[in-house]
Amino acid sequence: MKRKMIRLVAAFLAAICLFLSGCAVTDAPKKTTEKEMLVIGSDIYSPYFYLDDDGNLPE
């Protein structure tokens, strides 16, 4: 009977701790006003292009 009461008190204290930590006041997340721009550049690199017999890029 004593062991059951200890488990009940421990479960009650754990529930109170979870309840109090869940109700904590937090700061609102900061909103970004401007999105950053990502610029991606490319060039013709040797393993990624093919030249025909005349040295031109095929169409």
C-alpha positions as CSV (number, residue, x, y, z in Angstrom):
1,M,0.0,0.0,0.0
2,K,2.9,2.4,0.8
3,R,4.6,1.7,-2.5
4,K,1.3,2.5,-4.4
5,M,1.1,5.8,-2.5
6,I,4.7,6.7,-3.4
7,R,4.0,6.0,-7.1
8,L,0.8,8.1,-7.0
9,V,2.7,11.0,-5.4
10,A,5.5,10.7,-7.9
11,A,3.1,10.6,-10.9
12,F,1.2,13.6,-9.5
13,L,4.5,15.6,-9.1
14,A,5.6,14.7,-12.6
15,A,2.2,15.8,-14.0
16,I,2.5,19.1,-12.1
17,C,6.0,19.6,-13.4
18,L,4.9,19.0,-17.0
19,F,1.9,21.3,-16.6
20,L,4.0,24.1,-15.2
21,S,6.7,23.8,-17.9
22,G,4.1,23.7,-20.7
23,C,2.5,26.9,-19.5
24,A,5.7,28.9,-19.4
25,V,5.7,32.3,-21.2
26,T,7.9,32.3,-24.3
27,D,8.9,35.1,-26.6
28,A,7.1,35.2,-30.0
29,P,9.4,34.0,-32.9
30,K,11.0,36.9,-34.7
31,K,9.4,37.5,-38.1
32,T,11.8,38.1,-41.0
33,T,10.8,41.2,-42.9
34,E,13.0,40.5,-46.0
35,K,13.9,37.2,-47.5
36,E,17.5,36.7,-48.5
37,M,18.3,36.3,-52.2
38,L,20.2,33.3,-53.3
39,V,22.1,33.7,-56.6
40,I,23.2,30.6,-58.4
41,G,25.6,30.9,-61.4
42,S,26.7,28.3,-63.8
43,D,29.3,28.0,-66.6
44,I,30.2,25.3,-69.1
45,Y,32.5,22.8,-67.5
46,S,34.3,20.2,-69.4
47,P,32.7,17.0,-68.2
48,Y,29.2,18.5,-68.5
49,F,29.1,19.7,-72.2
50,Y,29.6,18.1,-75.6
51,L,31.1,19.7,-78.7
52,D,30.4,18.3,-82.1
53,D,33.0,17.7,-84.8
54,D,33.1,21.4,-85.7
55,G,33.7,22.5,-82.1
56,N,30.1,23.9,-81.7
57,L,27.6,23.0,-79.0
58,P,25.0,20.7,-80.4
59,E,21.4,21.9,-80.5
